[in-house]
Amino acid sequence: MKTRIILLIAFFAFLATPISAQFYNAKKVAITEVIDTTGEVANGTKTFIRSALTDAITNSEGYVGYDKISFLSLEMDFDKTGNVSVATLTYVQKQEMEYILISEVTPLSKKSVLLSARIVKTSDGKIVASSSVKTTADIDYLRSACNKLAYDLVGAI
């Protein structure tokens, strides 16, 4: 009886180790405000895209997305340029984030947009993954486009 209990405890400990390690070693991704170079995309749409990307990254096994980080105080042109400054990389590193997800939305017509995103490693500023997807500019389609985009990106890091 004692042997069975010990084996049962050992079995559960064996199972719990990889599961807990997955949460402790999750890659932290800072998700920036969505860049709109044309100024034609509504703020609500940009907020929705950022939220959907955060959800998609966080729901990917081994990743946690953070979108409560404000980059505007660091780089006022960030929303227009999409460039990552040394100050931004340093700030995100201090927040203990390993990666930054930078996303852009470009209107192609009244009904379609191009969503582009790249993941930058904070330690050296290199782009480690990049992807884009064309979609209908409707909230129902934007969520699935963000899911596809996140899937493409996390599969590369």
Phi and psi in degrees as a GROMACS rama.xvg file:
@    title "Ramachandran Plot"
@    xaxis  label "Phi"
@    yaxis  label "Psi"
@TYPE xy
-62.9421  -37.1085  LYS-2
-63.5715  -41.81  THR-3
-63.2175  -42.0572  ARG-4
-64.3864  -44.5294  ILE-5
-62.8917  -43.4398  ILE-6
-63.6921  -39.3731  LEU-7
-64.8111  -43.0229  LEU-8
-64.1933  -44.3004  ILE-9
-62.4234  -39.3424  ALA-10
-62.9227  -46.846  PHE-11
-67.1301  -36.0364  PHE-12
-64.5442  -39.5697  ALA-13
-62.6784  -41.8196  PHE-14
-70.4927  -37.107  LEU-15
-71.6721  -28.3847  ALA-16
-61.8867  -52.3775  THR-17
-65.6046  -33.3127  PRO-18
-67.1611  -46.1366  ILE-19
-69.3838  -35.3307  SER-20
-63.4721  -34.3493  ALA-21
-60.5949  -40.3606  GLN-22
-76.3122  -36.2024  PHE-23
-75.9544  -26.5114  TYR-24
-103.76  17.811  ASN-25
-62.4741  138.356  ALA-26
-77.3674  128.427  LYS-27
-94.0068  126.154  LYS-28
-121.167  118.813  VAL-29
-83.8253  126.415  ALA-30
-107.622  117.909  ILE-31
-79.7374  171.218  THR-32
-61.3255  148.426  GLU-33
-74.6421  131.324  VAL-34
-85.2818  131.546  ILE-35
-127.137  95.8817  ASP-36
-70.49  -22.2697  THR-37
-88.4993  -23.3329  THR-38
75.9349  13.3313  GLY-39
-98.252  -8.70434  GLU-40
-93.415  132.877  VAL-41
-63.7874  146.012  ALA-42
-58.7376  -37.607  ASN-43
-62.7519  -37.3615  GLY-44
-67.8555  -42.3261  THR-45
-64.2079  -40.9042  LYS-46
-63.9915  -41.1314  THR-47
-62.6536  -43.3417  PHE-48
-61.7571  -45.3666  ILE-49
-61.498  -43.4966  ARG-50
-63.8834  -43.1589  SER-51
-66.0998  -38.4555  ALA-52
-66.5294  -40.6032  LEU-53
-60.3176  -46.7752  THR-54
-60.0922  -45.6908  ASP-55
-65.0655  -41.607  ALA-56
-66.1956  -47.008  ILE-57
-63.5406  -34.2386  THR-58
-81.0557  -2.89174  ASN-59
-85.3866  129.901  SER-60
-59.2223  127.509  GLU-61
90.896  7.1719  GLY-62
-131.374  148.837  TYR-63
-132.306  127.427  VAL-64
-98.0936  140.972  GLY-65
-126.074  122.892  TYR-66
-121.147  9.31877  ASP-67
-94.2116  21.0685  LYS-68
-100.974  125.682  ILE-69
-96.0446  122.399  SER-70
-97.197  -11.2289  PHE-71
-64.3997  -32.4953  LEU-72
-71.1014  -22.5544  SER-73
-85.2175  -40.9664  LEU-74
-144.72  100.458  GLU-75
-63.8191  -25.2503  MET-76
-90.2349  4.80505  ASP-77
-56.2813  -42.6079  PHE-78
-66.1593  -23.2282  ASP-79
-95.3071  -33.8347  LYS-80
-96.8077  -39.0348  THR-81
77.8079  2.57327  GLY-82
-78.4633  148.331  ASN-83
-106.619  116.521  VAL-84
-84.1685  164.516  SER-85
-61.28  -38.2652  VAL-86
-61.5375  -40.1203  ALA-87
-66.0975  -45.6046  THR-88
-59.6366  -43.6851  LEU-89
-63.1575  -44.5601  THR-90
-60.1982  -45.6942  TYR-91
-67.98  -37.1728  VAL-92
-61.6282  -39.6633  GLN-93
-65.2784  -26.603  LYS-94
-81.8298  4.09829  GLN-95
63.4172  34.8284  GLU-96
-95.9958  138.365  MET-97
-88.4751  -27.4957  GLU-98
-137.938  157.454  TYR-99
-122.636  130.85  ILE-100
-101.009  119.82  LEU-101
-111.267  123.225  ILE-102
-120.821  149.269  SER-103
-131.167  146.975  GLU-104
-124.76  130.146  VAL-105
-126.841  118.815  THR-106
-67.3478  131.972  PRO-107
-102.218  -31.0059  LEU-108
-158.301  -172.747  SER-109
-65.363  -26.6336  LYS-110
-110.444  -5.68443  LYS-111
-135.809  151.517  SER-112
-135.597  160.04  VAL-113
-110.108  120.97  LEU-114
-99.8173  125.564  LEU-115
-124.524  146.756  SER-116
-151.767  152.476  ALA-117
-142.312  150.975  ARG-118
-111.335  127.938  ILE-119
-112.657  133.587  VAL-120
-79.5682  127.473  LYS-121
-70.9189  -25.8259  THR-122
-68.3935  -30.7782  SER-123
-135.501  -3.13241  ASP-124
77.8952  8.82519  GLY-125
-81.5518  143.108  LYS-126
-77.0519  122.158  ILE-127
-103.037  -17.5307  VAL-128
-156.995  145.94  ALA-129
-149.447  143.209  SER-130
-160.465  162.28  SER-131
-148.946  158.953  SER-132
-149.436  136.559  VAL-133
-93.6566  136.008  LYS-134
-149.879  165.699  THR-135
-72.1107  140.14  THR-136
-80.429  52.016  ALA-137
-124.494  140.694  ASP-138
-57.0383  -37.3685  ILE-139
-61.9661  -37.3706  ASP-140
-83.9411  -30.1234  TYR-141
-62.277  -40.5019  LEU-142
-61.9548  -46.5244  ARG-143
-67.7117  -32.8299  SER-144
-65.8985  -41.0099  ALA-145
-65.0665  -38.6792  CYS-146
-62.2522  -43.6945  ASN-147
-64.144  -43.823  LYS-148
-60.1017  -47.7667  LEU-149
-62.7285  -40.664  ALA-150
-60.5733  -43.8358  TYR-151
-62.3603  -41.1616  ASP-152
-72.4606  -48.1805  LEU-153
-71.0491  -23.8749  VAL-154
-68.4364  -17.4946  GLY-155
-97.5324  -11.6672  ALA-156
